[in-house]
Amino acid sequence: MISIIDYGVGNIRSIRKAIEFVGGNAIVTNDFETIKNAEGIVLPGVGAFKPAMENLKPFVDLILNADVPVLGICLGMQLFATESEERGLHKGLNIIPGRVVRFPNSVGKIPHMGWNQIEIVRDHEVLDGIESGSYVYFVHSYHLVTEDMFVLTKTEYGIEFVSGVFKDNYIGFQFHPEKSGKVGLRIIENFVKMCKR
């Protein structure tokens, strides 16, 4: 069973449906024991960094001590960072060393919204069967700046930015795999396979 953490900030229903569509079992929960005993954890997220971290406080130790695959999606990935500049400077989970920053006005329209390509810069089982140049769906105004050693995918939107990260059992995507058609479903299927091992 994969636990999707319900902390009041998230695109939860579509993630659960996507996991079930590819043959996984998922539950939306804020129960500590259920999360602790899960085969995998999904950290969703839509909205602003600071209130999301405040809502997430009861679950921080569970996330940091997880020994199963953990998938952060959109804001969920940004929460992996050391800190964020969104509406002030705020501390994150510090799983992925780095800072979340706003797109410069020079990129044009903000938020970055719609379909865009990912460049795969590192092999990882969560990307099995995914080709570099594949299109996925984004909605965000901020992006994570981190070291190359943590980067799975990059994307161009006026500037090159990090769209996928990993460290140990933690994986994060700035885009929404649950809204990214066949490509996104393949990524979710790969994550489900990782959780079943």
Backbone as CSV, one residue per row, in Angstrom:
resi,resn,N_x,N_y,N_z,CA_x,CA_y,CA_z,C_x,C_y,C_z
1,MET,0.832,-1.194,0.000,0.000,0.000,0.000,0.874,1.253,0.000
2,ILE,0.560,2.202,-0.853,1.265,3.481,-0.917,0.429,4.526,-0.190
3,SER,1.057,5.243,0.730,0.367,6.289,1.487,0.587,7.651,0.831
4,ILE,-0.501,8.314,0.496,-0.454,9.702,0.016,-0.760,10.581,1.219
5,ILE,0.211,11.370,1.648,0.048,12.132,2.883,-0.983,13.243,2.691
6,ASP,-1.994,13.215,3.519,-3.044,14.232,3.494,-2.728,15.270,4.575
7,TYR,-2.107,16.366,4.148,-1.759,17.419,5.097,-2.403,18.750,4.717
8,GLY,-3.503,18.653,3.973,-4.293,19.831,3.652,-3.812,20.632,2.463
9,VAL,-2.771,20.134,1.768,-2.225,20.856,0.614,-1.932,19.832,-0.462
10,GLY,-2.835,19.652,-1.426,-2.462,18.646,-2.401,-3.457,18.345,-3.485
11,ASN,-2.909,17.775,-4.537,-3.640,17.295,-5.705,-3.849,15.801,-5.495
12,ILE,-4.620,15.467,-4.460,-4.577,14.115,-3.917,-5.392,13.107,-4.723
13,ARG,-6.591,13.472,-5.111,-7.476,12.504,-5.769,-6.898,11.998,-7.083
14,SER,-6.339,12.890,-7.882,-5.808,12.476,-9.182,-4.571,11.598,-9.028
15,ILE,-3.792,11.823,-7.979,-2.619,10.977,-7.735,-3.064,9.567,-7.359
16,ARG,-4.040,9.471,-6.469,-4.533,8.152,-6.070,-5.096,7.396,-7.273
17,LYS,-5.861,8.079,-8.099,-6.446,7.432,-9.273,-5.372,6.950,-10.236
18,ALA,-4.312,7.748,-10.398,-3.225,7.362,-11.301,-2.495,6.133,-10.777
19,ILE,-2.240,6.083,-9.482,-1.576,4.921,-8.880,-2.431,3.676,-9.065
20,GLU,-3.732,3.809,-8.836,-4.633,2.661,-8.989,-4.751,2.242,-10.451
21,PHE,-4.686,3.205,-11.363,-4.801,2.913,-12.792,-3.661,2.020,-13.274
22,VAL,-2.465,2.221,-12.704,-1.310,1.418,-13.139,-1.142,0.146,-12.297
23,GLY,-2.125,-0.152,-11.452,-2.112,-1.409,-10.721,-1.607,-1.345,-9.301
24,GLY,-1.397,-0.138,-8.785,-0.957,0.005,-7.408,-2.124,0.194,-6.452
25,ASN,-1.846,0.089,-5.181,-2.843,0.365,-4.143,-2.420,1.604,-3.388
26,ALA,-3.351,2.545,-3.245,-3.019,3.809,-2.587,-4.108,4.199,-1.611
27,ILE,-3.691,4.879,-0.563,-4.631,5.404,0.415,-4.227,6.836,0.749
28,VAL,-5.212,7.705,0.811,-4.997,9.085,1.253,-5.175,9.103,2.767
29,THR,-4.140,9.509,3.493,-4.187,9.341,4.944,-3.352,10.375,5.679
30,ASN,-3.752,10.660,6.914,-2.912,11.438,7.825,-2.633,10.626,9.096
31,ASP,-2.828,9.306,8.998,-2.599,8.406,10.120,-1.127,7.986,10.154
32,PHE,-0.472,8.238,11.282,0.964,8.012,11.383,1.347,6.558,11.156
33,GLU,0.618,5.635,11.751,0.959,4.217,11.620,0.801,3.739,10.184
34,THR,-0.249,4.225,9.525,-0.472,3.843,8.131,0.673,4.325,7.256
35,ILE,1.095,5.560,7.476,2.211,6.114,6.706,3.502,5.374,7.026
36,LYS,3.723,5.122,8.294,4.955,4.458,8.741,5.084,3.056,8.162
37,ASN,3.967,2.365,7.990,3.986,0.980,7.517,3.766,0.847,6.011
38,ALA,3.729,1.958,5.304,3.473,1.936,3.860,4.668,1.385,3.089
39,GLU,4.386,0.876,1.886,5.451,0.417,0.982,6.087,1.586,0.241
40,GLY,5.385,2.698,0.218,5.874,3.903,-0.432,5.065,5.089,0.061
41,ILE,5.628,6.284,-0.101,4.980,7.502,0.369,4.971,8.526,-0.755
42,VAL,3.839,9.204,-0.921,3.742,10.313,-1.871,3.491,11.590,-1.089
43,LEU,4.309,12.598,-1.366,4.146,13.918,-0.777,3.651,14.852,-1.866
44,PRO,2.340,15.094,-1.927,1.800,15.980,-2.952,1.980,17.433,-2.533
45,GLY,1.465,18.336,-3.321,1.541,19.725,-2.897,1.134,20.704,-3.970
46,VAL,0.222,21.576,-3.619,-0.184,22.697,-4.465,-0.338,23.899,-3.545
47,GLY,0.244,25.025,-3.914,0.108,26.210,-3.083,1.448,26.792,-2.688
48,ALA,1.492,27.471,-1.550,2.680,28.195,-1.105,3.517,27.367,-0.141
49,PHE,4.820,27.622,-0.149,5.798,26.841,0.613,5.578,26.931,2.123
50,LYS,5.478,28.155,2.659,5.425,28.327,4.116,4.233,27.624,4.762
51,PRO,2.989,27.857,4.309,1.871,27.144,4.940,1.940,25.631,4.745
52,ALA,2.513,25.202,3.621,2.660,23.764,3.397,3.602,23.161,4.437
53,MET,4.729,23.814,4.707,5.665,23.305,5.717,5.033,23.312,7.102
54,GLU,4.235,24.326,7.385,3.566,24.385,8.690,2.594,23.222,8.850
55,ASN,1.835,22.939,7.802,0.892,21.818,7.845,1.607,20.470,7.933
56,LEU,2.809,20.429,7.371,3.551,19.171,7.293,4.298,18.836,8.583
57,LYS,4.421,19.775,9.496,5.241,19.593,10.702,5.007,18.270,11.431
58,PRO,3.751,17.834,11.621,3.556,16.563,12.344,4.156,15.353,11.640
59,PHE,4.419,15.472,10.322,4.868,14.323,9.535,6.356,14.378,9.197
60,VAL,7.040,15.428,9.627,8.435,15.628,9.211,9.316,14.450,9.598
61,ASP,9.242,14.003,10.845,10.092,12.890,11.277,9.806,11.615,10.495
62,LEU,8.532,11.364,10.219,8.159,10.195,9.419,8.811,10.248,8.043
63,ILE,8.779,11.416,7.419,9.344,11.569,6.078,10.859,11.425,6.110
64,LEU,11.491,12.081,7.062,12.956,12.065,7.131,13.508,10.692,7.492
65,ASN,12.730,9.890,8.196,13.184,8.561,8.614,12.640,7.431,7.749
66,ALA,11.959,7.779,6.674,11.368,6.759,5.800,12.460,5.915,5.150
67,ASP,12.231,4.601,5.086,13.172,3.706,4.409,12.521,3.055,3.188
68,VAL,11.449,3.683,2.704,10.754,3.245,1.492,10.830,4.373,0.470
69,PRO,10.514,4.114,-0.810,10.528,5.197,-1.790,9.552,6.313,-1.410
70,VAL,10.029,7.551,-1.531,9.212,8.733,-1.239,9.201,9.606,-2.491
71,LEU,8.006,9.923,-2.983,7.850,10.718,-4.200,7.239,12.076,-3.870
72,GLY,7.979,13.139,-4.142,7.475,14.494,-3.977,7.033,15.058,-5.313
73,ILE,5.829,15.618,-5.349,5.270,16.129,-6.592,5.009,17.620,-6.479
74,CYS,5.545,18.392,-7.433,5.361,19.839,-7.542,5.832,20.529,-6.259
75,LEU,4.946,21.135,-5.493,5.351,21.740,-4.224,5.950,20.689,-3.296
76,GLY,5.477,19.456,-3.388,6.040,18.371,-2.588,7.520,18.181,-2.849
77,MET,7.943,18.323,-4.113,9.363,18.270,-4.433,10.091,19.466,-3.851
78,GLN,9.491,20.653,-3.946,10.141,21.855,-3.425,10.359,21.768,-1.911
79,LEU,9.458,21.098,-1.208,9.601,20.945,0.237,10.818,20.104,0.609
80,PHE,11.344,19.311,-0.340,12.573,18.553,-0.105,13.780,19.469,0.090
81,ALA,13.688,20.708,-0.373,14.830,21.624,-0.397,15.228,22.091,1.000
82,THR,16.403,22.666,1.079,16.876,23.256,2.331,16.026,24.444,2.737
83,GLU,15.686,25.288,1.734,14.937,26.502,2.024,14.260,27.021,0.763
84,SER,13.334,27.954,0.968,12.616,28.582,-0.136,12.562,30.087,0.064
85,GLU,12.644,30.812,-1.049,12.542,32.266,-1.033,11.107,32.752,-1.237
86,GLU,10.160,31.842,-1.288,8.784,32.237,-1.577,8.175,32.993,-0.390
87,ARG,7.874,34.269,-0.596,7.269,35.133,0.429,8.113,35.167,1.703
88,GLY,9.401,35.418,1.552,10.334,35.384,2.668,11.233,34.173,2.550
89,LEU,12.097,33.969,3.529,12.986,32.813,3.519,12.494,31.797,4.543
90,HIS,12.213,30.587,4.072,11.606,29.573,4.937,12.352,28.246,4.811
91,LYS,12.510,27.550,5.926,13.219,26.279,5.938,12.343,25.153,5.398
92,GLY,12.996,24.264,4.628,12.328,23.075,4.132,12.820,21.835,4.856
93,LEU,12.634,20.683,4.238,13.014,19.410,4.850,14.518,19.141,4.787
94,ASN,15.205,19.853,3.924,16.662,19.717,3.766,17.076,18.299,3.368
95,ILE,16.256,17.660,2.549,16.618,16.359,1.974,17.509,16.578,0.759
96,ILE,17.120,17.505,-0.086,17.909,17.898,-1.253,18.531,19.262,-0.942
97,PRO,19.849,19.347,-0.799,20.461,20.646,-0.511,20.196,21.631,-1.646
98,GLY,19.636,22.779,-1.305,19.356,23.757,-2.341,18.281,24.729,-1.907
99,ARG,17.991,25.671,-2.786,17.032,26.732,-2.492,15.991,26.827,-3.601
100,VAL,14.753,27.054,-3.206,13.656,27.271,-4.148,13.564,28.764,-4.425
101,VAL,13.645,29.129,-5.712,13.652,30.538,-6.114,12.586,30.786,-7.174
102,ARG,12.211,32.041,-7.330,11.201,32.412,-8.320,11.838,32.530,-9.697
103,PHE,11.070,32.204,-10.714,11.531,32.452,-12.072,11.788,33.943,-12.253
104,PRO,12.840,34.314,-12.968,13.036,35.729,-13.278,11.969,36.213,-14.249
105,ASN,11.638,37.489,-14.169,10.620,38.043,-15.063,10.995,37.893,-16.529
106,SER,12.288,37.728,-16.805,12.763,37.619,-18.187,12.246,36.379,-18.907
107,VAL,11.740,35.388,-18.170,11.259,34.171,-18.837,9.931,34.408,-19.548
108,GLY,9.256,35.503,-19.204,7.959,35.774,-19.805,6.836,35.505,-18.827
109,LYS,5.869,34.724,-19.268,4.690,34.491,-18.435,5.024,33.618,-17.221
110,ILE,4.613,34.096,-16.062,4.732,33.354,-14.804,3.338,33.296,-14.181
111,PRO,2.848,32.122,-13.779,3.566,30.854,-13.662,3.861,30.168,-14.990
112,HIS,4.849,29.318,-14.954,5.112,28.391,-16.050,4.003,27.354,-16.003
113,MET,3.151,27.379,-17.019,1.960,26.516,-17.000,1.769,25.851,-18.348
114,GLY,1.584,24.531,-18.307,1.308,23.796,-19.527,2.347,22.714,-19.787
115,TRP,2.365,22.249,-21.024,3.220,21.118,-21.402,4.599,21.602,-21.798
116,ASN,5.614,20.898,-21.329,6.994,21.221,-21.672,7.822,19.942,-21.626
117,GLN,9.013,20.023,-22.208,9.858,18.833,-22.334,10.810,18.678,-21.149
118,ILE,11.147,17.440,-20.872,12.181,17.142,-19.881,13.397,16.568,-20.597
119,GLU,14.562,16.981,-20.142,15.818,16.387,-20.591,16.312,15.486,-19.464
120,ILE,16.461,14.216,-19.758,16.938,13.273,-18.749,18.461,13.373,-18.671
121,VAL,18.961,13.694,-17.494,20.399,13.883,-17.327,21.031,12.756,-16.516
122,ARG,20.214,11.875,-15.962,20.748,10.752,-15.186,19.778,9.572,-15.238
123,ASP,20.316,8.389,-15.432,19.477,7.191,-15.443,18.961,6.896,-14.037
124,HIS,17.710,6.494,-13.969,17.102,6.100,-12.696,15.920,5.214,-13.017
125,GLU,15.670,4.222,-12.175,14.593,3.280,-12.477,13.228,3.941,-12.554
126,VAL,13.031,5.073,-11.892,11.736,5.752,-11.973,11.491,6.325,-13.370
127,LEU,12.566,6.432,-14.162,12.446,6.959,-15.526,12.586,5.862,-16.582
128,ASP,12.526,4.604,-16.186,12.595,3.506,-17.152,11.506,3.665,-18.210
129,GLY,11.906,3.580,-19.468,10.940,3.680,-20.552,10.577,5.094,-20.947
130,ILE,11.147,6.086,-20.280,10.867,7.486,-20.602,11.999,8.032,-21.460
131,GLU,11.655,8.689,-22.555,12.664,9.243,-23.450,12.929,10.709,-23.128
132,SER,14.178,11.104,-23.257,14.520,12.514,-23.143,13.774,13.279,-24.236
133,GLY,13.202,14.405,-23.891,12.385,15.166,-24.831,10.898,14.928,-24.657
134,SER,10.527,14.027,-23.753,9.114,13.760,-23.486,8.440,14.993,-22.887
135,TYR,7.176,15.155,-23.198,6.401,16.285,-22.678,5.648,15.888,-21.407
136,VAL,5.682,16.794,-20.437,4.957,16.606,-19.171,4.295,17.937,-18.803
137,TYR,3.449,17.896,-17.777,2.608,19.052,-17.456,3.108,19.779,-16.198
138,PHE,3.300,21.101,-16.351,3.812,21.946,-15.271,2.803,23.022,-14.870
139,VAL,2.831,23.389,-13.586,2.167,24.596,-13.079,2.996,25.087,-11.889
140,HIS,3.824,26.107,-12.091,4.656,26.593,-10.973,5.293,27.935,-11.311
141,SER,5.581,28.687,-10.267,6.268,29.976,-10.390,7.665,29.931,-9.797
142,TYR,7.943,28.892,-9.023,9.228,28.729,-8.349,9.882,27.425,-8.785
143,HIS,11.206,27.372,-8.665,11.926,26.151,-9.038,13.097,25.948,-8.099
144,LEU,13.560,24.718,-8.015,14.628,24.342,-7.090,15.989,24.464,-7.765
145,VAL,16.895,25.149,-7.093,18.288,25.232,-7.532,19.110,24.325,-6.623
146,THR,19.781,23.336,-7.211,20.559,22.381,-6.423,21.776,21.924,-7.211
147,GLU,22.596,21.097,-6.607,23.802,20.592,-7.247,23.455,19.526,-8.285
148,ASP,24.307,19.420,-9.299,24.064,18.482,-10.394,23.926,17.042,-9.914
149,MET,24.608,16.700,-8.823,24.601,15.308,-8.358,23.213,14.833,-7.922
150,PHE,22.286,15.772,-7.694,20.933,15.417,-7.262,19.898,15.512,-8.389
151,VAL,20.337,15.858,-9.592,19.405,16.186,-10.680,19.120,14.970,-11.556
152,LEU,17.828,14.709,-11.766,17.384,13.665,-12.694,17.016,14.239,-14.054
153,THR,16.248,15.323,-14.052,15.795,15.936,-15.303,15.908,17.452,-15.220
154,LYS,16.057,18.054,-16.395,16.048,19.510,-16.529,15.054,19.905,-17.604
155,THR,14.639,21.157,-17.561,13.648,21.682,-18.509,14.016,23.122,-18.855
156,GLU,13.684,23.529,-20.086,13.926,24.903,-20.531,12.620,25.699,-20.485
157,TYR,12.677,26.834,-19.812,11.570,27.792,-19.862,12.174,29.188,-19.664
158,GLY,12.726,29.721,-20.735,13.454,30.977,-20.639,14.834,30.776,-20.044
159,ILE,14.905,29.950,-19.022,16.159,29.491,-18.432,16.079,27.977,-18.301
160,GLU,17.206,27.358,-18.069,17.204,25.929,-17.762,16.981,25.765,-16.260
161,PHE,16.020,24.918,-15.891,15.757,24.693,-14.472,15.639,23.203,-14.187
162,VAL,15.777,22.868,-12.916,15.703,21.474,-12.469,14.239,21.049,-12.384
163,SER,13.891,19.956,-13.074,12.501,19.469,-13.055,12.367,18.090,-12.414
164,GLY,13.486,17.480,-12.045,13.444,16.195,-11.357,14.692,16.005,-10.518
165,VAL,14.522,15.489,-9.307,15.646,15.294,-8.388,15.569,13.930,-7.703
166,PHE,16.685,13.526,-7.112,16.690,12.300,-6.319,17.826,12.360,-5.308
167,LYS,17.634,11.654,-4.221,18.693,11.397,-3.249,18.274,10.175,-2.449
168,ASP,19.070,9.120,-2.536,18.754,7.877,-1.836,17.351,7.397,-2.243
169,ASN,16.428,7.269,-1.298,15.077,6.776,-1.598,14.079,7.899,-1.876
170,TYR,14.571,9.130,-2.009,13.700,10.287,-2.253,13.778,10.700,-3.721
171,ILE,12.618,10.877,-4.328,12.503,11.276,-5.728,11.520,12.435,-5.790
172,GLY,11.833,13.448,-6.570,10.909,14.574,-6.694,10.803,15.059,-8.124
173,PHE,9.598,15.470,-8.512,9.368,16.056,-9.829,8.620,17.366,-9.689
174,GLN,9.098,18.383,-10.421,8.427,19.667,-10.416,7.116,19.605,-11.201
175,PHE,7.072,18.735,-12.201,5.856,18.571,-13.000,4.889,17.619,-12.297
176,HIS,3.709,17.496,-12.871,2.664,16.629,-12.316,2.568,15.347,-13.147
177,PRO,3.188,14.252,-12.713,3.070,13.018,-13.497,1.633,12.536,-13.615
178,GLU,0.830,12.794,-12.594,-0.573,12.342,-12.624,-1.417,13.100,-13.639
179,LYS,-0.855,14.188,-14.208,-1.561,14.977,-15.226,-0.807,14.978,-16.549
180,SER,0.166,14.061,-16.682,1.074,14.086,-17.830,0.876,12.913,-18.784
181,GLY,-0.357,12.441,-18.896,-0.679,11.425,-19.885,0.115,10.139,-19.724
182,LYS,0.449,9.503,-20.855,1.120,8.208,-20.829,2.508,8.299,-20.200
183,VAL,3.193,9.399,-20.451,4.533,9.567,-19.874,4.450,9.590,-18.352
184,GLY,3.533,10.381,-17.831,3.371,10.476,-16.386,2.931,9.173,-15.758
185,LEU,2.034,8.472,-16.438,1.575,7.187,-15.913,2.703,6.165,-15.874
186,ARG,3.600,6.235,-16.839,4.751,5.313,-16.834,5.662,5.610,-15.640
187,ILE,5.857,6.900,-15.357,6.670,7.272,-14.195,6.028,6.760,-12.911
188,ILE,4.716,6.930,-12.800,4.007,6.446,-11.608,4.066,4.928,-11.527
189,GLU,3.931,4.252,-12.669,4.042,2.788,-12.691,5.428,2.350,-12.219
190,ASN,6.459,3.053,-12.664,7.825,2.736,-12.232,7.969,2.925,-10.722
191,PHE,7.377,3.992,-10.201,7.430,4.244,-8.759,6.713,3.133,-7.993
192,VAL,5.561,2.714,-8.492,4.817,1.622,-7.846,5.659,0.341,-7.818
193,LYS,6.355,0.049,-8.914,7.220,-1.136,-8.965,8.335,-1.033,-7.932
194,MET,8.893,0.159,-7.772,9.929,0.376,-6.758,9.386,0.084,-5.368
195,CYS,8.154,0.504,-5.126,7.546,0.312,-3.798,7.261,-1.146,-3.504
196,LYS,7.016,-1.928,-4.524,6.655,-3.341,-4.335,7.869,-4.224,-4.090
197,ARG,9.074,-3.695,-4.342,10.291,-4.506,-4.174,10.614,-4.732,-2.713
